[in-house]
């Protein structure tokens, strides 16, 4: 098994991009015409992520003026856009450009939901290698990176000073034992979810799918229950066993509990992502941000890097124009404008040193943490991983199964679902 890690040298090294041109169900759009290109007066639709459309307003207006077209921006939850396009695309009411996360690319390509975006090396080179890698399947580019996410550690300066801040997970465990009293908590994390627990398992040497020397994922090589992954899970199980996490932090409502406790000043630190900087600020918390703690084995925690992208629907009747729009929205100028409005971390390497970006503490922490992060596998088989592993992690968190027993069962389930769903 060859395991490739993505070593990110600067802030722009990973990206998450999610802007889409698409038509909502029942809307009269250019997708109802037989023309392959808009000739003026046509309508394109972009599906943007929730609360993110303000970041592209200026770029959309500029593109409309340049091409004499109308662009309708529809906000949709990024996680469900692939689902919606399966129905809306064939019906002629789907998007021209839409947004997805990097781990969905393989599924979109396999199902024929996304079109190639032909760009030369000079365009690809403005993005970090990791960001572009998330958009490429079998050597073909299917999207352009928009933004990047990875988890970092937020701490409440009123509860713990920067000088006292633990740097290792063992130190955080000791701090939490002394600090936790049922009303206040030390470090909180959602380790009953693979999105968060992977940073621990991977830091010990666990992995989801092995990779060959070319970086291609092997769905037959699953390392979620190897000795290293189990050792990692045992290192965090003690937080649950010692009662250092509130009961409500486990399961679907866990993220709400974690966010609420930190926002109410009842948690000294939480592991979360850049999406929480505005909510925590609005809650009046004087927080600092830093990289994740060092593991017990001395290794750096290795969280997922989430990449969002602009992608062109295979059902769009205006392929070339939609491709041009995706490229335009993801260029350096518009990416910086989008960052100023949304605070989603850019994927363009040249923006890493832009003062607008460097003055943001969260952005800098994400950049530093990203130096040891991994892309979420973007093959369709990844769809079979999330639910079984999350279920297994919750049985570990509640003491219903040992890490080894739980992960062995999860891997058996994953293999069965891969065979049933993706087997020839």
DOVOMAR-768370 format. One record per residue (C-alpha): residue in three letters; x, y, z. Coordinates in steps of 0.5 Angstrom, whole numbers. Layout:
N
+--------+-------+-------+-------+
: residu :     X :     Y :     Z :
+--------+-------+-------+-------+
:    ALA :     X :     Y :     Z :
...
+--------+-------+-------+-------+
% end
This chain:
424
+--------+-------+-------+-------+
: residu :     X :     Y :     Z :
+--------+-------+-------+-------+
:    UNK :     0 :     0 :     0 :
:    UNK :     3 :     7 :    -2 :
:    UNK :     0 :    13 :     2 :
:    UNK :     0 :    19 :    -1 :
:    UNK :     0 :    26 :     3 :
:    UNK :    -2 :    32 :     0 :
:    UNK :     4 :    37 :     3 :
:    UNK :     1 :    44 :     2 :
:    UNK :     6 :    50 :     2 :
:    UNK :     2 :    56 :     3 :
:    UNK :    -5 :    58 :     4 :
:    UNK :    -8 :    57 :    -3 :
:    UNK :    -5 :    50 :    -3 :
:    UNK :   -12 :    47 :    -3 :
:    UNK :   -19 :    50 :    -5 :
:    UNK :   -26 :    49 :    -4 :
:    UNK :   -30 :    52 :   -10 :
:    UNK :   -38 :    52 :   -11 :
:    UNK :   -41 :    56 :   -16 :
:    UNK :   -46 :    54 :   -21 :
:    UNK :   -50 :    56 :   -27 :
:    UNK :   -56 :    52 :   -27 :
:    UNK :   -64 :    53 :   -27 :
:    UNK :   -69 :    51 :   -22 :
:    UNK :   -74 :    46 :   -23 :
:    UNK :   -80 :    49 :   -27 :
:    UNK :   -76 :    56 :   -29 :
:    UNK :   -76 :    58 :   -36 :
:    UNK :   -68 :    58 :   -38 :
:    UNK :   -63 :    57 :   -44 :
:    UNK :   -63 :    50 :   -43 :
:    UNK :   -70 :    49 :   -46 :
:    UNK :   -67 :    51 :   -53 :
:    UNK :   -63 :    47 :   -58 :
:    UNK :   -57 :    52 :   -59 :
:    UNK :   -51 :    50 :   -56 :
:    UNK :   -49 :    57 :   -55 :
:    UNK :   -52 :    64 :   -52 :
:    UNK :   -52 :    69 :   -58 :
:    UNK :   -55 :    75 :   -53 :
:    UNK :   -61 :    75 :   -49 :
:    UNK :   -60 :    68 :   -46 :
:    UNK :   -61 :    66 :   -39 :
:    UNK :   -56 :    62 :   -35 :
:    UNK :   -57 :    59 :   -28 :
:    UNK :   -51 :    58 :   -23 :
:    UNK :   -53 :    54 :   -17 :
:    UNK :   -49 :    57 :   -11 :
:    UNK :   -48 :    55 :    -4 :
:    UNK :   -52 :    57 :     2 :
:    UNK :   -51 :    65 :     4 :
:    UNK :   -45 :    65 :    -1 :
:    UNK :   -48 :    69 :    -7 :
:    UNK :   -46 :    75 :    -5 :
:    UNK :   -39 :    73 :    -6 :
:    UNK :   -40 :    73 :   -14 :
:    UNK :   -45 :    79 :   -15 :
:    UNK :   -40 :    83 :   -18 :
:    UNK :   -37 :    78 :   -22 :
:    UNK :   -44 :    76 :   -25 :
:    UNK :   -45 :    83 :   -27 :
:    UNK :   -39 :    83 :   -30 :
:    UNK :   -40 :    77 :   -34 :
:    UNK :   -47 :    79 :   -36 :
:    UNK :   -45 :    85 :   -39 :
:    UNK :   -39 :    82 :   -43 :
:    UNK :   -43 :    77 :   -46 :
:    UNK :   -50 :    80 :   -46 :
:    UNK :   -53 :    75 :   -42 :
:    UNK :   -57 :    74 :   -36 :
:    UNK :   -55 :    70 :   -30 :
:    UNK :   -59 :    67 :   -25 :
:    UNK :   -56 :    65 :   -18 :
:    UNK :   -60 :    60 :   -14 :
:    UNK :   -57 :    58 :    -7 :
:    UNK :   -57 :    51 :    -6 :
:    UNK :   -54 :    47 :     0 :
:    UNK :   -48 :    44 :    -3 :
:    UNK :   -49 :    37 :    -1 :
:    UNK :   -55 :    36 :    -5 :
:    UNK :   -54 :    40 :   -11 :
:    UNK :   -51 :    33 :   -14 :
:    UNK :   -58 :    30 :   -12 :
:    UNK :   -62 :    35 :   -15 :
:    UNK :   -58 :    35 :   -22 :
:    UNK :   -60 :    28 :   -23 :
:    UNK :   -67 :    30 :   -23 :
:    UNK :   -67 :    37 :   -26 :
:    UNK :   -61 :    36 :   -31 :
:    UNK :   -65 :    31 :   -35 :
:    UNK :   -72 :    35 :   -34 :
:    UNK :   -68 :    41 :   -38 :
:    UNK :   -69 :    45 :   -31 :
:    UNK :   -62 :    44 :   -28 :
:    UNK :   -56 :    48 :   -28 :
:    UNK :   -51 :    51 :   -33 :
:    UNK :   -46 :    51 :   -27 :
:    UNK :   -46 :    48 :   -21 :
:    UNK :   -42 :    47 :   -14 :
:    UNK :   -40 :    41 :   -11 :
:    UNK :   -34 :    38 :    -6 :
:    UNK :   -28 :    35 :    -9 :
:    UNK :   -30 :    28 :    -6 :
:    UNK :   -36 :    28 :   -11 :
:    UNK :   -32 :    29 :   -17 :
:    UNK :   -32 :    21 :   -18 :
:    UNK :   -39 :    20 :   -17 :
:    UNK :   -41 :    26 :   -22 :
:    UNK :   -36 :    23 :   -27 :
:    UNK :   -39 :    16 :   -27 :
:    UNK :   -46 :    18 :   -27 :
:    UNK :   -45 :    23 :   -33 :
:    UNK :   -47 :    29 :   -29 :
:    UNK :   -41 :    34 :   -30 :
:    UNK :   -37 :    36 :   -37 :
:    UNK :   -30 :    37 :   -38 :
:    UNK :   -27 :    44 :   -37 :
:    UNK :   -21 :    44 :   -43 :
:    UNK :   -16 :    49 :   -40 :
:    UNK :    -9 :    49 :   -41 :
:    UNK :    -3 :    48 :   -36 :
:    UNK :    -2 :    56 :   -35 :
:    UNK :    -9 :    56 :   -32 :
:    UNK :    -8 :    50 :   -28 :
:    UNK :    -2 :    52 :   -25 :
:    UNK :    -5 :    58 :   -21 :
:    UNK :    -8 :    53 :   -17 :
:    UNK :    -5 :    49 :   -11 :
:    UNK :    -3 :    42 :   -14 :
:    UNK :    -8 :    39 :    -9 :
:    UNK :   -14 :    43 :   -11 :
:    UNK :   -13 :    42 :   -18 :
:    UNK :   -12 :    34 :   -16 :
:    UNK :   -19 :    34 :   -13 :
:    UNK :   -22 :    36 :   -20 :
:    UNK :   -18 :    31 :   -24 :
:    UNK :   -21 :    24 :   -26 :
:    UNK :   -16 :    20 :   -31 :
:    UNK :   -13 :    26 :   -33 :
:    UNK :   -19 :    30 :   -35 :
:    UNK :   -21 :    37 :   -31 :
:    UNK :   -28 :    37 :   -29 :
:    UNK :   -28 :    43 :   -25 :
:    UNK :   -24 :    49 :   -22 :
:    UNK :   -22 :    50 :   -15 :
:    UNK :   -26 :    56 :   -11 :
:    UNK :   -24 :    55 :    -4 :
:    UNK :   -21 :    50 :     1 :
:    UNK :   -23 :    48 :     8 :
:    UNK :   -19 :    44 :    14 :
:    UNK :   -20 :    44 :    21 :
:    UNK :   -17 :    48 :    26 :
:    UNK :   -17 :    49 :    34 :
:    UNK :   -21 :    55 :    36 :
:    UNK :   -20 :    57 :    44 :
:    UNK :   -23 :    62 :    48 :
:    UNK :   -18 :    67 :    51 :
:    UNK :   -22 :    68 :    57 :
:    UNK :   -22 :    61 :    59 :
:    UNK :   -15 :    60 :    57 :
:    UNK :    -9 :    64 :    55 :
:    UNK :    -5 :    63 :    49 :
:    UNK :     1 :    62 :    54 :
:    UNK :    -2 :    56 :    57 :
:    UNK :    -5 :    53 :    51 :
:    UNK :    -3 :    46 :    51 :
:    UNK :     0 :    43 :    44 :
:    UNK :    -1 :    36 :    45 :
:    UNK :    -7 :    32 :    45 :
:    UNK :    -4 :    29 :    52 :
:    UNK :    -4 :    36 :    55 :
:    UNK :   -11 :    37 :    52 :
:    UNK :   -13 :    31 :    56 :
:    UNK :   -10 :    33 :    62 :
:    UNK :   -12 :    40 :    62 :
:    UNK :   -20 :    38 :    60 :
:    UNK :   -19 :    33 :    66 :
:    UNK :   -18 :    39 :    71 :
:    UNK :   -22 :    44 :    68 :
:    UNK :   -29 :    40 :    66 :
:    UNK :   -34 :    40 :    72 :
:    UNK :   -41 :    39 :    68 :
:    UNK :   -42 :    46 :    67 :
:    UNK :   -35 :    48 :    63 :
:    UNK :   -31 :    43 :    59 :
:    UNK :   -24 :    43 :    56 :
:    UNK :   -23 :    41 :    49 :
:    UNK :   -29 :    38 :    45 :
:    UNK :   -29 :    35 :    38 :
:    UNK :   -33 :    31 :    34 :
:    UNK :   -29 :    24 :    34 :
:    UNK :   -35 :    20 :    33 :
:    UNK :   -35 :    23 :    25 :
:    UNK :   -30 :    20 :    20 :
:    UNK :   -29 :    28 :    18 :
:    UNK :   -26 :    29 :    24 :
:    UNK :   -23 :    23 :    27 :
:    UNK :   -19 :    22 :    21 :
:    UNK :   -14 :    27 :    23 :
:    UNK :   -13 :    22 :    29 :
:    UNK :   -13 :    16 :    25 :
:    UNK :    -9 :    18 :    19 :
:    UNK :    -4 :    21 :    24 :
:    UNK :    -2 :    14 :    27 :
:    UNK :    -2 :    11 :    20 :
:    UNK :    -9 :     9 :    18 :
:    UNK :   -12 :    11 :    12 :
:    UNK :   -19 :    10 :     8 :
:    UNK :   -16 :     7 :     1 :
:    UNK :    -9 :     6 :    -1 :
:    UNK :    -6 :     9 :    -7 :
:    UNK :    -1 :     7 :   -12 :
:    UNK :     5 :    10 :   -14 :
:    UNK :     1 :    15 :   -19 :
:    UNK :    -4 :    17 :   -13 :
:    UNK :   -10 :    13 :   -16 :
:    UNK :   -14 :    10 :   -10 :
:    UNK :   -15 :     3 :    -9 :
:    UNK :   -22 :     1 :    -6 :
:    UNK :   -20 :    -6 :    -5 :
:    UNK :   -15 :    -3 :     0 :
:    UNK :   -18 :    -1 :     6 :
:    UNK :   -14 :     1 :    12 :
:    UNK :   -19 :     4 :    17 :
:    UNK :   -18 :    -2 :    21 :
:    UNK :   -11 :    -3 :    21 :
:    UNK :    -7 :    -3 :    28 :
:    UNK :    -5 :     4 :    27 :
:    UNK :   -12 :     7 :    26 :
:    UNK :   -14 :     3 :    32 :
:    UNK :    -9 :     6 :    36 :
:    UNK :   -11 :    13 :    34 :
:    UNK :   -18 :    11 :    36 :
:    UNK :   -16 :     9 :    43 :
:    UNK :   -12 :    15 :    44 :
:    UNK :   -19 :    19 :    44 :
:    UNK :   -23 :    14 :    47 :
:    UNK :   -21 :    16 :    53 :
:    UNK :   -24 :    23 :    53 :
:    UNK :   -31 :    19 :    52 :
:    UNK :   -29 :    14 :    58 :
:    UNK :   -27 :    20 :    63 :
:    UNK :   -34 :    24 :    61 :
:    UNK :   -30 :    30 :    59 :
:    UNK :   -35 :    30 :    53 :
:    UNK :   -42 :    32 :    54 :
:    UNK :   -47 :    26 :    52 :
:    UNK :   -51 :    31 :    47 :
:    UNK :   -44 :    31 :    43 :
:    UNK :   -45 :    24 :    40 :
:    UNK :   -49 :    23 :    34 :
:    UNK :   -53 :    28 :    29 :
:    UNK :   -54 :    34 :    34 :
:    UNK :   -47 :    33 :    36 :
:    UNK :   -44 :    39 :    32 :
:    UNK :   -50 :    44 :    35 :
:    UNK :   -48 :    42 :    42 :
:    UNK :   -41 :    43 :    40 :
:    UNK :   -42 :    50 :    37 :
:    UNK :   -47 :    52 :    42 :
:    UNK :   -42 :    51 :    48 :
:    UNK :   -37 :    55 :    45 :
:    UNK :   -41 :    60 :    43 :
:    UNK :   -44 :    61 :    50 :
:    UNK :   -37 :    61 :    53 :
:    UNK :   -37 :    54 :    56 :
:    UNK :   -32 :    50 :    52 :
:    UNK :   -24 :    52 :    53 :
:    UNK :   -23 :    50 :    46 :
:    UNK :   -26 :    46 :    40 :
:    UNK :   -24 :    43 :    34 :
:    UNK :   -28 :    46 :    28 :
:    UNK :   -27 :    49 :    21 :
:    UNK :   -27 :    56 :    18 :
:    UNK :   -34 :    56 :    17 :
:    UNK :   -35 :    58 :    25 :
:    UNK :   -31 :    64 :    25 :
:    UNK :   -37 :    69 :    24 :
:    UNK :   -42 :    65 :    28 :
:    UNK :   -36 :    65 :    34 :
:    UNK :   -35 :    72 :    33 :
:    UNK :   -42 :    74 :    33 :
:    UNK :   -43 :    71 :    39 :
:    UNK :   -38 :    75 :    42 :
:    UNK :   -33 :    70 :    44 :
:    UNK :   -26 :    73 :    44 :
:    UNK :   -22 :    67 :    41 :
:    UNK :   -16 :    65 :    38 :
:    UNK :   -14 :    60 :    33 :
:    UNK :    -9 :    55 :    32 :
:    UNK :    -7 :    49 :    29 :
:    UNK :    -9 :    42 :    31 :
:    UNK :    -5 :    39 :    37 :
:    UNK :     1 :    34 :    36 :
:    UNK :    -1 :    26 :    37 :
:    UNK :     1 :    22 :    43 :
:    UNK :     6 :    19 :    38 :
:    UNK :     9 :    25 :    36 :
:    UNK :     6 :    26 :    29 :
:    UNK :     2 :    32 :    27 :
:    UNK :    -6 :    31 :    26 :
:    UNK :    -8 :    30 :    19 :
:    UNK :   -15 :    32 :    17 :
:    UNK :   -18 :    32 :    11 :
:    UNK :   -18 :    38 :     6 :
:    UNK :   -24 :    40 :     3 :
:    UNK :   -24 :    43 :    -4 :
:    UNK :   -30 :    46 :    -7 :
:    UNK :   -31 :    48 :   -14 :
:    UNK :   -34 :    51 :   -20 :
:    UNK :   -37 :    45 :   -25 :
:    UNK :   -41 :    45 :   -31 :
:    UNK :   -47 :    41 :   -32 :
:    UNK :   -47 :    36 :   -38 :
:    UNK :   -54 :    38 :   -39 :
:    UNK :   -53 :    45 :   -40 :
:    UNK :   -54 :    47 :   -47 :
:    UNK :   -49 :    53 :   -47 :
:    UNK :   -43 :    49 :   -46 :
:    UNK :   -37 :    53 :   -48 :
:    UNK :   -41 :    59 :   -45 :
:    UNK :   -42 :    56 :   -38 :
:    UNK :   -34 :    53 :   -38 :
:    UNK :   -32 :    61 :   -40 :
:    UNK :   -36 :    63 :   -34 :
:    UNK :   -33 :    57 :   -29 :
:    UNK :   -26 :    60 :   -31 :
:    UNK :   -28 :    67 :   -30 :
:    UNK :   -31 :    66 :   -23 :
:    UNK :   -25 :    62 :   -21 :
:    UNK :   -20 :    67 :   -23 :
:    UNK :   -15 :    71 :   -19 :
:    UNK :   -19 :    77 :   -19 :
:    UNK :   -26 :    74 :   -17 :
:    UNK :   -23 :    69 :   -12 :
:    UNK :   -20 :    75 :    -8 :
:    UNK :   -27 :    79 :    -8 :
:    UNK :   -31 :    72 :    -6 :
:    UNK :   -26 :    71 :     0 :
:    UNK :   -27 :    78 :     2 :
:    UNK :   -35 :    77 :     2 :
:    UNK :   -35 :    70 :     4 :
:    UNK :   -28 :    69 :     8 :
:    UNK :   -28 :    62 :     5 :
:    UNK :   -20 :    61 :     4 :
:    UNK :   -18 :    62 :    -3 :
:    UNK :   -14 :    56 :    -7 :
:    UNK :   -10 :    60 :   -12 :
:    UNK :    -3 :    60 :    -9 :
:    UNK :    -1 :    67 :   -11 :
:    UNK :    -7 :    70 :    -6 :
:    UNK :    -3 :    66 :     0 :
:    UNK :     1 :    73 :     1 :
:    UNK :    -4 :    78 :     0 :
:    UNK :    -5 :    82 :     6 :
:    UNK :   -13 :    82 :     5 :
:    UNK :   -12 :    74 :     7 :
:    UNK :    -6 :    74 :    11 :
:    UNK :    -9 :    79 :    16 :
:    UNK :   -14 :    74 :    18 :
:    UNK :   -12 :    69 :    24 :
:    UNK :   -17 :    63 :    21 :
:    UNK :   -14 :    64 :    14 :
:    UNK :    -7 :    63 :    17 :
:    UNK :    -9 :    57 :    21 :
:    UNK :   -12 :    54 :    16 :
:    UNK :    -6 :    55 :    11 :
:    UNK :    -1 :    52 :    17 :
:    UNK :    -5 :    46 :    18 :
:    UNK :    -6 :    45 :    11 :
:    UNK :     1 :    43 :    10 :
:    UNK :     0 :    36 :    13 :
:    UNK :    -7 :    35 :    11 :
:    UNK :   -10 :    30 :     6 :
:    UNK :   -15 :    30 :     0 :
:    UNK :   -22 :    26 :     1 :
:    UNK :   -22 :    21 :    -4 :
:    UNK :   -26 :    23 :   -10 :
:    UNK :   -28 :    16 :   -12 :
:    UNK :   -35 :    14 :   -12 :
:    UNK :   -33 :     8 :    -7 :
:    UNK :   -32 :    14 :    -2 :
:    UNK :   -40 :    14 :    -2 :
:    UNK :   -40 :     7 :     2 :
:    UNK :   -35 :    10 :     7 :
:    UNK :   -39 :    15 :    11 :
:    UNK :   -45 :    12 :    14 :
:    UNK :   -42 :     5 :    16 :
:    UNK :   -35 :     9 :    19 :
:    UNK :   -40 :    14 :    23 :
:    UNK :   -44 :     9 :    26 :
:    UNK :   -38 :     5 :    28 :
:    UNK :   -35 :    11 :    31 :
:    UNK :   -41 :    13 :    35 :
:    UNK :   -41 :     6 :    38 :
:    UNK :   -34 :     7 :    40 :
:    UNK :   -36 :    14 :    43 :
:    UNK :   -42 :    11 :    47 :
:    UNK :   -38 :     5 :    50 :
:    UNK :   -42 :     0 :    46 :
:    UNK :   -36 :    -3 :    42 :
:    UNK :   -28 :    -3 :    42 :
:    UNK :   -25 :     1 :    37 :
:    UNK :   -22 :    -6 :    34 :
:    UNK :   -29 :    -9 :    34 :
:    UNK :   -33 :    -3 :    31 :
:    UNK :   -28 :    -2 :    26 :
:    UNK :   -28 :    -9 :    23 :
:    UNK :   -35 :    -9 :    23 :
:    UNK :   -35 :    -2 :    19 :
:    UNK :   -30 :    -5 :    14 :
:    UNK :   -34 :   -11 :    13 :
:    UNK :   -40 :    -7 :    11 :
:    UNK :   -36 :    -2 :     7 :
:    UNK :   -33 :    -8 :     3 :
:    UNK :   -40 :   -11 :     2 :
:    UNK :   -43 :    -4 :     0 :
:    UNK :   -37 :    -3 :    -5 :
:    UNK :   -38 :   -10 :    -8 :
:    UNK :   -46 :    -9 :    -9 :
:    UNK :   -46 :    -2 :   -12 :
:    UNK :   -39 :    -2 :   -16 :
:    UNK :   -38 :    -9 :   -17 :
:    UNK :   -38 :   -11 :   -24 :
+--------+-------+-------+-------+
% end
